[in-house]
Amino acid sequence: MPINIIPFVYTAIFVTILVSIVPKTEIRRLSIYGITFGGI
């Protein structure tokens, strides 16, 4: 596996765990904060 693809694999694993554990309404509510503060 190329070394530059590893962060994408970690991100995919994290997103899968997040979607399976956190309720969808909380993801929608908190996503705006993640987008706003993640860009800063």
Distance bins in CASP14 RR format, pairs under 12 A and 6 or more apart:
PFRMAT RR
TARGET T0000
AUTHOR 0000-0000-0000
RMODE 2
METHOD distances of the structure
MODEL  1
1 7 0 0 0 0 0 1 0 0 0 0 0
1 8 0 0 0 0 0 1 0 0 0 0 0
1 9 1 0 0 1 0 0 0 0 0 0 0
2 8 0 0 0 0 0 1 0 0 0 0 0
2 9 0 0 0 0 0 1 0 0 0 0 0
3 9 0 0 0 0 0 1 0 0 0 0 0
5 11 0 0 0 0 0 1 0 0 0 0 0
5 12 0 0 0 0 0 1 0 0 0 0 0
6 12 0 0 0 0 0 1 0 0 0 0 0
6 13 0 0 0 0 0 1 0 0 0 0 0
7 13 0 0 0 0 0 1 0 0 0 0 0
7 14 0 0 0 0 0 1 0 0 0 0 0
8 14 0 0 0 0 0 1 0 0 0 0 0
8 15 0 0 0 0 0 1 0 0 0 0 0
9 15 0 0 0 0 0 1 0 0 0 0 0
9 16 0 0 0 0 0 1 0 0 0 0 0
10 16 0 0 0 0 0 1 0 0 0 0 0
10 17 0 0 0 0 0 1 0 0 0 0 0
11 17 0 0 0 0 0 1 0 0 0 0 0
11 18 0 0 0 0 0 1 0 0 0 0 0
12 18 0 0 0 0 0 1 0 0 0 0 0
12 19 0 0 0 0 0 1 0 0 0 0 0
13 19 0 0 0 0 0 1 0 0 0 0 0
13 20 0 0 0 0 0 1 0 0 0 0 0
14 20 0 0 0 0 0 1 0 0 0 0 0
14 21 0 0 0 0 0 1 0 0 0 0 0
14 22 0 0 0 0 0 1 0 0 0 0 0
15 21 0 0 0 0 0 1 0 0 0 0 0
15 22 0 0 0 0 0 1 0 0 0 0 0
15 27 0 0 0 0 0 1 0 0 0 0 0
15 31 0 0 0 0 0 1 0 0 0 0 0
16 22 0 0 0 0 0 1 0 0 0 0 0
18 24 0 0 0 0 0 1 0 0 0 0 0
18 26 0 0 0 0 1 0 0 0 0 0 0
18 27 1 0 0 1 0 0 0 0 0 0 0
18 30 0 0 0 0 0 1 0 0 0 0 0
18 31 0 0 0 0 0 1 0 0 0 0 0
18 34 0 0 0 0 0 1 0 0 0 0 0
19 26 0 0 0 0 0 1 0 0 0 0 0
19 27 1 0 0 1 0 0 0 0 0 0 0
19 28 0 0 0 0 0 1 0 0 0 0 0
19 31 0 0 0 0 0 1 0 0 0 0 0
20 27 0 0 0 0 0 1 0 0 0 0 0
21 27 0 0 0 0 0 1 0 0 0 0 0
22 28 0 0 0 0 0 1 0 0 0 0 0
22 29 0 0 0 0 0 1 0 0 0 0 0
22 30 0 0 0 0 1 0 0 0 0 0 0
22 31 0 0 0 0 0 1 0 0 0 0 0
23 29 0 0 0 0 1 0 0 0 0 0 0
23 30 0 0 0 0 0 1 0 0 0 0 0
24 30 0 0 0 0 0 1 0 0 0 0 0
24 31 0 0 0 0 0 1 0 0 0 0 0
25 31 0 0 0 0 0 1 0 0 0 0 0
26 32 0 0 0 0 0 1 0 0 0 0 0
26 33 0 0 0 0 0 1 0 0 0 0 0
27 33 0 0 0 0 0 1 0 0 0 0 0
27 34 0 0 0 0 0 1 0 0 0 0 0
27 35 0 0 0 0 0 1 0 0 0 0 0
28 34 0 0 0 0 0 1 0 0 0 0 0
28 35 0 0 0 0 0 1 0 0 0 0 0
30 36 0 0 0 0 0 1 0 0 0 0 0
30 37 0 0 0 0 0 1 0 0 0 0 0
30 38 0 0 0 0 0 1 0 0 0 0 0
31 37 0 0 0 0 0 1 0 0 0 0 0
31 38 0 0 0 0 0 1 0 0 0 0 0
32 38 0 0 0 0 0 1 0 0 0 0 0
32 39 0 0 0 0 0 1 0 0 0 0 0
33 39 0 0 0 0 0 1 0 0 0 0 0
33 40 0 0 0 0 0 1 0 0 0 0 0
34 40 0 0 0 0 1 0 0 0 0 0 0
END
